[in-house]
Every structure is written in C-alpha cells, then in structure tokens.
C-alpha cells in the first residue's frame, strides 16, 4: 500500500452486533472524529464469513461461543452493502477480513477496497491463494506467526507481485502491557524490506502510550477495535469508544510532532537552536599579527567568549582556508568580514576519488582503515598538475610508503638531508629526474636516490603506483628547490582511504 499519510484502521468487527443501524451509528460517530485529524488517513474494517465457513452440522450450535456470536451478528447482503456505502460516504477506506474463500468474492462484489488477513488465517494457504488472485491491496496481521511463517507469506506475496503490508499483532484480548512486544516492529522493519509495517493493537483502550512507541519505531499503519456503547449494546474490554479513540489519535499526533517529519533526512535547524548553540562556541583570536593575504592557519587560538560575526571553532577545519583581507592584530578576534574564505571540500573529494581510481586499477592490496595523505604543494586547486597521494605503511629503521599519482601529475624537485630511498614501480610508468639523469621506470623496475641529491618525478599516461622503500622517514627532511613550498604552513590533507 502506498502510504502518503499514516493509516489508522478502526476495526468494527462484530461490534455492529448484527444490527445495521448500530453499525451505521458507529461509522458516523467515528466519521465525525476523523475530520479532526486531516494529517492521517483512515479505514473502517468489517469481517465477513460465508455459510461455508461453518460445518453444516454445527452452524446452528448455541453452545459454542464463537459460532453463536458469528452467526447471530451476521448481516444480510443489503445491510452489509449499506454499511460499506456509509463507510465510503464518511471518508473512510473500506477494509474487510474474509474468513473463507467465498467471502473474498463477496467483498469484491460489495466494493470493499482492501483485504485484511486475520492473524489466525496468516498461513491459511487455501485462503491466501484465493486472495492472491485478486487485484486488491492486502494487510496481514502476524499474531502467532513464527519466523518461518512470516518469511513464507512475505515471499509468497512478493513473488506474486502483490501490494501488501504486515502488522505486528498480539492475539490476546485484551493484551496486557507486559505482552505488547513493541520491539517486534523493529524486527519486522529490519527483516522484511519493501513493504509497510504496522501495529494492530488489542490493549486496554485507555492505554495511550503504546501508540506513541509504535509511531516512534516507524510503524505507519495502526489498527484498533472500536464501537459505540448504547443502552442496548455494551462494549468489550479491548474496543475503544469515540472519546478513547480521539485520545489515541491525539497521542499519535503528539508522537509524530515529537519525532519530527522525516527520519531519512537530517533535520533542518531552527534559528533559535543555532543561536543558542553558537554562544557556546570558542572564538578565533590572532596569536600574532596577520598580514593582508596571509593564511590564518596556525596563527590563531580559540577561546570563549566569541563575539557576533567572529570566526568560531566549528567554522574551521582542514577543508576551510581563510586568508586575511585586513591586518589582524595580536589578541584581536578574527572576524568573518576581515577574511576571505574558501572551502576545499569538493576539490579534496575529487582528488581523493582520482587517487582511489588509480589504486583500484593497480589491484594493490592495502590494509583496512588506512589513511591517505594528499600532498598539494601549490594548493588543492593545482593538485591535478602537481602533487601526490602518500600511504605510510611502515616507519622504523626502514620505512615503506605507497605513492600514488594521477596521470601526468608532477612531484616538485626536492632532496632529503637524511633519507636514502628506492622506488619500486607496481603500476603505470614513472619518469624520474635525478641530478642530470632522466629515466622512465616500468612495473617491476627499481631506482635508488641517495640523500642530498635533487630529484623529481612524474606519472605518465595511466597514473602510477610505486613503493618508496627507504631509511627512517623523518618529518621535515624534504627540502624543496622552490622556497615557497618550504614556507607553506599546510600542504597536506589526510583522509581515510
């Protein structure tokens, strides 16, 4: 069933008492109620049993409680149709539980819109086969159904392309709160995808808490027995009168209000919530004088209080780059109006995905949960031209780094003061310039660079993946020919590969 609004089903069952006027009274009284809840959809449900439901030798028994009740409350065809028509007139979807095969044909003839499978008929395969031959939407209750039963019925209906929903239900009348087992809604949602999950309730009509829990757990169809007490007819212990049903619906409304609108999307925050939180953020203050055009990275400290329009801790981070548009004096707040802001998230993501693509082509096996260091010597904007990805695997007396580069990407000329290194190409081709020599390495080839020797390298057409096997890696041991690179505060972004 395509649920655009939560569906609340009022189960009249035999509370019409076989009296068509009483049945119409119930429909009209609850029809008035549903007008107060336009955010919900509503259905009214009946039951129907053909004579063939009863053994011919037992149909007239009065000593069997259920046979007596079922036969005494049966409606004539004319009276049944009157109630169905009134259900539609009052704005309800009509629903009916057929208890035998002929009852399926009967309710279709009577214009009933949705077929309800009672818990006791959940694995009545003769009846299920008959129902599956119709084009009606189906709602099925699961009281007493085993895990295997539910799997079988779910697969049966799915394989036949039926539109159906499953309800958690407890077959106790009334059901005490200790036996409501509302966690079964989670069980059904987690195990039976692609359908709507609901809750059929038989608890005390004055219990208005279970509906809130069912809403919070994600049920979207709800069923409750209802009736109207008169001087002629009493109500049973698990059927709600209009006043109780109203409180039940109000509780559901409260639950939806508290749960919010959409569990599949992150919420939108109110201006008050943002304002209330912002006062708790630490503000950014200059450690030393920041000149025009300088990055603020490494030149600020964070402290309370913040002032209006100040950069706060939550606005900083590795993807945000701030440069001063005005001189900022030591100890002064760094204001949003005094800085230029660039967010590099999309560019970092593009670099990350590009390097991963080259790694996947290489079929290299890497440890799980490893980090990728994206080196962008002239800023992330120029990464496709100049830079590399480094994966640090081992660093002891010896070190091993996996280097991955995009097609035609360059690594700037530099030297090491301490480290000696050897390159072993795994994938692609690597052009190495070392001193006055230039060599192109293919997969399986190696090349060694001694400390103190200027060198650079370039990935050719496909990109390249190679191992750098070296003596101990020491941060700051790389000295670049271009002094601008040496002076950069931050030229690396670390992400989870």
C-alpha positions as CSV (number, residue, x, y, z in Angstrom):
1,X,0.0,0.0,0.0
2,X,1.4,3.4,-0.9
3,X,1.3,5.3,2.3
4,X,1.3,9.1,1.9
5,X,-0.1,9.6,5.4
6,X,-0.2,7.3,8.4
7,X,-3.2,4.9,8.1
8,X,-5.5,4.3,11.1
9,X,-7.9,1.5,10.8
10,X,-11.0,1.2,13.0
11,X,-11.9,-2.4,13.4
12,X,-15.7,-2.7,13.8
13,X,-15.7,-6.5,13.6
14,X,-18.8,-7.8,15.2
15,X,-19.4,-4.7,17.4
16,X,-22.1,-3.8,14.9
17,X,-23.9,-6.6,16.8
18,X,-25.6,-7.7,13.6
19,X,-27.7,-4.5,13.8
20,X,-27.2,-2.4,10.6
21,X,-28.5,0.8,12.3
22,X,-26.0,0.3,15.1
23,X,-23.2,-0.3,12.5
24,X,-24.1,2.9,10.7
25,X,-24.1,4.8,14.0
26,X,-20.5,3.6,14.7
27,X,-19.4,4.6,11.2
28,X,-21.0,8.1,11.6
29,X,-19.6,8.7,15.1
30,X,-16.1,7.8,14.1
31,X,-16.6,9.7,10.8
32,X,-17.1,12.9,12.8
33,X,-13.9,12.1,14.7
34,X,-11.6,11.7,11.7
35,X,-12.4,15.2,10.4
36,X,-10.3,16.5,13.4
37,X,-7.2,14.6,12.1
38,X,-6.6,15.6,8.4
39,X,-3.0,14.6,8.7
40,X,-4.0,10.9,8.8
41,X,-5.8,8.5,6.5
42,X,-8.5,6.3,7.9
43,X,-10.1,3.0,7.1
44,X,-13.1,1.2,8.7
45,X,-12.9,-2.6,8.8
46,X,-15.6,-5.3,8.8
47,X,-15.4,-9.1,8.8
48,X,-17.4,-11.5,6.7
49,X,-18.0,-15.2,6.9
50,X,-19.9,-17.2,4.3
51,X,-22.1,-20.1,5.4
52,X,-19.4,-22.4,4.1
53,X,-17.1,-21.2,6.9
54,X,-19.2,-23.3,9.3
55,X,-19.6,-27.1,9.2
56,X,-23.3,-27.7,8.2
57,X,-23.8,-29.9,11.2
58,X,-22.6,-27.2,13.6
59,X,-23.8,-24.0,12.1
60,X,-26.8,-23.8,14.4
61,X,-25.0,-24.6,17.6
62,X,-25.6,-22.3,20.5
63,X,-23.2,-23.9,23.0
64,X,-20.1,-22.9,21.0
65,X,-19.3,-19.3,22.0
66,X,-17.8,-18.2,18.7
67,X,-20.2,-20.0,16.3
68,X,-23.1,-18.5,18.2
69,X,-21.6,-14.9,18.1
70,X,-20.6,-15.1,14.5
71,X,-23.9,-16.4,13.2
72,X,-26.0,-14.1,15.4
73,X,-24.2,-11.0,14.2
74,X,-24.1,-11.8,10.5
75,X,-25.5,-9.1,8.3
76,X,-27.7,-9.6,5.3
77,X,-26.3,-8.6,1.9
78,X,-28.4,-5.5,1.8
79,X,-27.3,-4.4,5.3
80,X,-23.6,-5.2,4.6
81,X,-23.7,-3.0,1.5
82,X,-25.4,-0.2,3.4
83,X,-22.6,-0.1,5.9
84,X,-19.9,-0.3,3.2
85,X,-21.6,2.6,1.4
86,X,-21.7,4.6,4.6
87,X,-18.0,3.9,5.2
88,X,-17.2,5.4,1.9
89,X,-19.6,8.3,2.4
90,X,-17.9,9.2,5.7
91,X,-14.5,9.4,4.1
92,X,-13.1,6.0,5.2
93,X,-11.2,3.5,3.0
94,X,-13.2,0.2,3.3
95,X,-11.4,-2.9,4.6
96,X,-12.7,-6.3,5.3
97,X,-11.4,-9.6,6.7
98,X,-12.6,-12.6,4.6
99,X,-12.8,-15.8,6.7
100,X,-13.3,-18.2,3.8
101,X,-12.7,-18.3,0.0
102,X,-16.3,-17.3,-0.9
103,X,-16.0,-14.3,1.4
104,X,-13.2,-13.0,-0.9
105,X,-15.5,-12.9,-3.9
106,X,-18.3,-11.4,-1.7
107,X,-16.4,-8.5,-0.5
108,X,-15.1,-7.6,-4.0
109,X,-18.8,-7.7,-5.2
110,X,-19.6,-5.3,-2.3
111,X,-17.0,-2.8,-3.3
112,X,-14.5,-3.3,-0.4
113,X,-11.2,-1.7,-1.3
114,X,-8.6,-3.5,0.9
115,X,-8.4,-7.2,2.1
116,X,-7.3,-7.8,5.6
117,X,-5.8,-11.2,6.5
118,X,-6.5,-12.0,10.2
119,X,-3.7,-13.5,12.3
120,X,-5.5,-16.8,12.6
121,X,-5.6,-17.0,8.8
122,X,-2.0,-15.9,8.2
123,X,-0.9,-19.3,6.9
124,X,-4.3,-20.4,5.6
125,X,-2.8,-21.3,2.2
126,X,-6.2,-22.0,0.5
127,X,-7.4,-18.6,1.5
128,X,-4.1,-16.9,0.7
129,X,-4.1,-18.4,-2.8
130,X,-7.6,-17.1,-3.3
131,X,-6.7,-13.6,-2.0
132,X,-3.6,-13.5,-4.2
133,X,-5.8,-13.9,-7.3
134,X,-7.4,-10.5,-6.7
135,X,-6.0,-7.1,-7.5
136,X,-6.8,-5.8,-4.0
137,X,-4.2,-4.4,-1.7
138,X,-3.5,-6.6,1.4
139,X,-2.9,-6.0,5.1
140,X,-1.9,-9.0,7.2
141,X,-1.6,-9.4,10.9
142,X,1.1,-11.7,12.4
143,X,-0.1,-12.8,15.9
144,X,1.1,-16.4,16.5
145,X,3.1,-16.5,13.2
146,X,6.6,-18.0,13.5
147,X,9.6,-16.5,11.8
148,X,9.3,-19.2,9.1
149,X,5.6,-18.4,8.7
150,X,6.3,-14.7,8.1
151,X,9.1,-15.5,5.6
152,X,6.9,-17.9,3.7
153,X,4.0,-15.5,3.5
154,X,6.2,-12.5,2.7
155,X,7.9,-14.4,-0.2
156,X,4.5,-15.8,-1.4
157,X,3.0,-12.3,-1.7
158,X,6.2,-10.7,-3.1
159,X,6.6,-13.4,-5.7
160,X,3.1,-12.8,-6.9
161,X,3.7,-9.0,-7.2
162,X,1.1,-8.2,-4.5
163,X,1.0,-4.8,-2.8
164,X,0.8,-5.7,0.9
165,X,1.6,-4.6,4.5
166,X,2.4,-6.6,7.6
167,X,1.3,-5.7,11.1
168,X,2.8,-6.6,14.4
169,X,-0.1,-8.0,16.4
170,X,-0.6,-9.8,19.8
171,X,-3.5,-12.2,19.8
172,X,-4.6,-11.6,23.4
173,X,-8.0,-9.8,24.0
174,X,-7.3,-7.5,25.8
175,X,-3.5,-7.6,25.8
176,X,-1.6,-6.6,29.0
177,X,1.2,-4.1,28.5
178,X,3.8,-6.7,29.5
179,X,3.0,-8.7,26.4
180,X,2.8,-5.9,23.8
181,X,6.3,-6.7,22.5
182,X,6.6,-3.4,20.6
183,X,10.2,-4.2,19.6
184,X,8.7,-6.6,17.1
185,X,8.0,-3.6,15.0
186,X,11.8,-3.2,14.7
187,X,12.1,-6.9,13.9
188,X,9.6,-6.7,11.0
189,X,11.2,-3.5,9.7
190,X,14.7,-4.9,9.8
191,X,13.8,-8.2,8.2
192,X,11.1,-7.5,5.6
193,X,12.0,-4.7,3.3
194,X,10.0,-3.0,0.6
195,X,6.7,-3.1,2.5
196,X,4.9,-1.0,5.1
197,X,5.0,-2.2,8.7
198,X,2.2,-1.5,11.2
199,X,0.7,-2.3,14.6
200,X,-2.6,-4.0,15.4
201,X,-3.5,-3.2,19.0
202,X,-5.7,-5.0,21.5
203,X,-4.6,-3.3,24.7
204,X,-6.8,-1.5,27.2
205,X,-8.5,1.3,25.3
206,X,-7.2,3.7,28.0
207,X,-3.6,2.9,27.1
208,X,-2.4,5.9,25.1
209,X,1.4,5.2,25.4
210,X,1.8,2.2,23.2
211,X,0.7,4.2,20.1
212,X,3.5,6.7,20.8
213,X,6.1,4.0,20.9
214,X,4.7,2.4,17.8
215,X,4.9,5.7,15.9
216,X,8.5,6.3,17.2
217,X,9.5,2.8,15.9
218,X,8.3,3.6,12.4
219,X,5.0,1.8,12.1
220,X,2.8,3.5,9.5
221,X,-0.4,1.5,9.8
222,X,-2.4,1.2,13.1
223,X,-5.5,-0.8,13.9
224,X,-7.8,-0.7,16.9
225,X,-11.1,-2.3,17.7
226,X,-13.9,0.3,18.2
227,X,-17.5,0.6,19.0
228,X,-20.2,2.8,20.5
229,X,-21.9,2.0,23.8
230,X,-25.6,2.4,23.9
231,X,-28.4,1.5,26.2
232,X,-28.8,-1.6,24.1
233,X,-25.2,-2.6,23.5
234,X,-22.1,-2.8,25.7
235,X,-18.5,-2.5,24.6
236,X,-15.9,-5.3,25.2
237,X,-12.7,-4.7,27.1
238,X,-10.5,-4.1,24.1
239,X,-12.7,-1.8,22.0
240,X,-12.4,1.9,22.1
241,X,-15.3,4.4,22.2
242,X,-15.0,7.6,20.2
243,X,-13.7,9.5,23.2
244,X,-11.0,7.0,23.8
245,X,-10.2,6.8,20.1
246,X,-9.8,10.6,20.0
247,X,-7.2,10.4,22.8
248,X,-5.5,7.6,21.0
249,X,-5.2,9.7,17.8
250,X,-4.1,12.7,19.8
251,X,-1.3,10.6,21.3
252,X,-0.3,9.6,17.8
253,X,-0.3,13.2,16.7
254,X,1.9,14.2,19.7
255,X,4.3,11.3,18.9
256,X,4.6,12.5,15.2
257,X,5.2,16.1,16.4
258,X,7.9,14.9,18.8
259,X,9.5,12.5,16.3
260,X,9.7,15.1,13.5
261,X,8.9,14.9,9.9
262,X,11.4,12.6,8.2
263,X,13.7,10.0,9.6
264,X,15.5,9.5,6.3
265,X,16.9,13.1,6.2
266,X,18.9,15.1,8.6
267,X,16.7,17.8,10.3
268,X,16.7,21.4,9.5
269,X,17.7,23.6,12.5
270,X,15.7,26.4,13.8
271,X,17.3,29.9,14.1
272,X,16.9,29.7,17.9
273,X,18.7,26.4,18.1
274,X,21.6,27.7,16.1
275,X,21.7,30.9,18.1
276,X,21.6,29.0,21.4
277,X,24.5,26.8,20.4
278,X,26.7,29.5,18.9
279,X,27.2,31.3,22.2
280,X,28.9,28.2,23.4
281,X,31.5,28.1,20.6
282,X,35.1,29.2,21.1
283,X,36.1,32.2,19.0
284,X,39.2,32.5,16.9
285,X,41.8,35.2,18.1
286,X,45.0,36.1,16.4
287,X,48.2,34.8,18.1
288,X,50.4,37.2,16.3
289,X,49.9,39.9,13.7
290,X,48.3,38.5,10.5
291,X,49.2,40.4,7.4
292,X,46.9,41.0,4.4
293,X,46.8,37.9,2.1
294,X,48.3,35.6,4.8
295,X,46.5,32.4,5.8
296,X,45.3,32.3,9.4
297,X,46.2,28.7,9.7
298,X,48.5,28.2,12.7
299,X,48.1,31.8,13.7
300,X,45.1,31.7,15.9
301,X,44.0,30.4,19.3
302,X,40.5,29.5,20.4
303,X,38.8,30.9,23.5
304,X,35.5,32.0,25.0
305,X,33.6,34.2,24.6
306,X,33.0,34.7,20.9
307,X,31.5,37.9,19.6
308,X,28.9,38.4,16.8
309,X,30.3,37.7,13.3
310,X,33.5,36.2,14.7
311,X,35.0,33.0,13.2
312,X,34.3,30.2,15.7
313,X,35.9,26.8,16.2
314,X,33.1,25.0,14.3
315,X,33.8,27.0,11.2
316,X,37.5,26.0,11.0
317,X,38.8,22.7,9.8
318,X,41.0,21.1,7.2
319,X,38.7,21.9,4.3
320,X,38.4,25.6,5.1
321,X,41.0,28.1,4.1
322,X,40.9,31.6,5.5
323,X,43.2,34.5,4.4
324,X,43.2,38.0,5.8
325,X,41.7,40.8,3.9
326,X,42.8,43.3,6.6
327,X,45.7,43.3,9.1
328,X,44.6,41.5,12.3
329,X,46.5,42.5,15.4
330,X,47.5,40.0,18.1
331,X,44.8,39.1,20.6
332,X,42.0,40.5,18.4
333,X,39.1,38.5,17.2
334,X,39.2,37.1,13.6
335,X,36.0,38.4,12.1
336,X,34.2,36.9,9.1
337,X,34.3,40.3,7.4
338,X,38.1,40.6,7.7
339,X,38.9,37.3,5.9
340,X,38.5,35.5,2.6
341,X,37.0,32.0,2.9
342,X,37.4,29.1,0.5
343,X,36.0,25.7,1.2
344,X,38.1,22.9,-0.4
345,X,35.9,20.0,0.4
346,X,34.8,19.3,-3.2
347,X,38.4,19.6,-4.5
348,X,39.7,17.3,-1.8
349,X,36.9,14.8,-2.6
350,X,37.8,15.0,-6.3
351,X,41.5,14.4,-5.5
352,X,40.6,11.5,-3.2
353,X,38.4,9.8,-5.8
354,X,41.0,10.2,-8.5
355,X,43.8,8.6,-6.4
356,X,41.4,5.8,-5.4
357,X,40.7,5.1,-9.1
358,X,44.4,4.7,-9.9
359,X,44.9,2.5,-6.8
360,X,41.9,0.3,-7.9
361,X,43.5,-0.1,-11.4
362,X,46.7,-1.3,-9.8
363,X,45.0,-4.0,-7.8
364,X,47.3,-3.4,-4.9
365,X,46.3,-4.9,-1.6
366,X,46.3,-2.4,1.2
367,X,45.5,-2.7,5.0
368,X,42.0,-1.8,6.0
369,X,41.2,1.6,7.5
370,X,44.4,3.1,6.2
371,X,44.9,6.9,5.7
372,X,45.8,8.7,2.5
373,X,47.9,11.8,2.8
374,X,47.1,14.2,-0.1
375,X,50.1,16.4,-0.8
376,X,49.2,19.6,-2.6
377,X,52.3,21.7,-2.8
378,X,50.8,24.6,-4.7
379,X,47.3,24.3,-3.2
380,X,44.5,21.8,-3.9
381,X,43.4,23.9,-6.9
382,X,46.6,22.8,-8.7
383,X,46.6,19.2,-7.4
384,X,45.9,17.5,-10.7
385,X,49.0,19.2,-12.1
386,X,51.3,19.0,-9.0
387,X,51.1,16.7,-6.0
388,X,50.8,13.0,-5.0
389,X,49.0,10.7,-2.5
390,X,51.1,9.0,0.1
391,X,50.2,6.0,2.2
392,X,52.5,5.5,5.1
393,X,52.8,1.8,5.9
394,X,56.0,1.2,7.9
395,X,58.4,3.6,9.6
396,X,61.1,2.1,11.8
397,X,64.9,1.9,10.9
398,X,63.4,1.4,7.5
399,X,60.2,2.8,6.0
400,X,57.7,2.0,3.3
401,X,55.4,4.4,1.6
402,X,53.0,3.7,-1.2
403,X,53.0,6.7,-3.6
404,X,50.0,7.1,-6.0
405,X,49.8,9.8,-8.7
406,X,47.3,10.9,-11.2
407,X,48.0,10.7,-15.0
408,X,50.7,13.3,-16.0
409,X,50.9,14.6,-12.4
410,X,54.3,16.1,-11.3
411,X,56.1,15.9,-7.9
412,X,58.3,19.0,-7.3
413,X,62.1,18.9,-7.3
414,X,63.5,18.3,-3.8
415,X,66.2,16.5,-1.8
416,X,66.5,14.7,1.5
417,X,69.1,15.5,4.1
418,X,68.9,12.2,6.0
419,X,66.9,9.7,3.9
420,X,68.0,7.3,1.2
421,X,65.2,5.8,-0.9
422,X,64.5,3.3,-3.6
423,X,61.4,3.3,-5.9
424,X,59.7,0.1,-7.0
425,X,57.0,0.6,-9.6
426,X,53.8,-1.5,-9.2
427,X,51.5,0.1,-11.8
428,X,51.9,2.5,-14.7
429,X,55.1,4.3,-15.7
430,X,57.2,6.7,-13.6
431,X,59.5,9.3,-15.1
432,X,62.3,10.1,-12.6
433,X,64.7,13.1,-12.9
434,X,67.7,12.7,-10.6
435,X,70.6,15.2,-11.0
436,X,71.2,15.4,-14.7
437,X,69.7,11.9,-15.5
438,X,66.1,11.2,-16.6
439,X,64.8,7.6,-16.6
440,X,61.4,6.0,-17.2
441,X,60.5,3.1,-14.9
442,X,58.0,0.4,-15.8
443,X,56.3,-2.1,-13.5
444,X,58.8,-4.3,-11.7
445,X,61.7,-1.9,-12.1
446,X,63.5,0.0,-9.3
447,X,65.6,3.1,-8.9
448,X,67.5,4.5,-5.9
449,X,68.1,8.1,-4.9
450,X,70.8,9.0,-2.4
451,X,70.4,11.7,0.2
452,X,71.5,15.2,-0.8
453,X,70.6,14.7,-4.5
454,X,67.9,16.8,-6.1
455,X,65.2,14.7,-7.8
456,X,61.7,14.9,-9.0
457,X,59.3,12.6,-10.7
458,X,56.2,12.4,-13.0
459,X,53.4,9.9,-13.6
460,X,52.8,9.1,-17.2
461,X,49.6,8.3,-19.1
462,X,47.7,6.0,-16.7
463,X,49.0,7.4,-13.5
464,X,51.4,5.5,-11.3
465,X,51.6,3.5,-8.1
466,X,55.0,2.8,-6.7
467,X,56.7,1.8,-3.4
468,X,59.1,4.1,-1.7
469,X,61.4,1.9,0.4
470,X,63.7,4.0,2.4
471,X,65.6,4.6,5.7
472,X,63.5,6.1,8.5
473,X,61.0,8.8,7.4
474,X,61.5,12.0,9.4
475,X,59.0,14.8,9.0
476,X,60.7,17.9,7.6
477,X,63.5,16.0,5.9
478,X,62.3,17.1,2.4
479,X,63.9,20.4,1.2
480,X,62.2,21.8,-1.9
481,X,64.0,23.8,-4.6
482,X,61.1,26.2,-4.6
483,X,61.3,28.0,-1.3
484,X,57.5,28.9,-1.5
485,X,56.8,25.2,-0.7
486,X,59.1,25.1,2.2
487,X,57.4,28.1,3.8
488,X,53.8,26.7,3.5
489,X,52.1,26.1,6.9
490,X,49.9,23.4,5.5
491,X,50.2,21.5,2.2
492,X,48.8,18.1,3.2
493,X,45.3,16.9,3.8
494,X,44.8,13.4,5.5
495,X,41.7,11.4,4.7
496,X,40.6,7.9,5.3
497,X,41.2,5.8,2.2
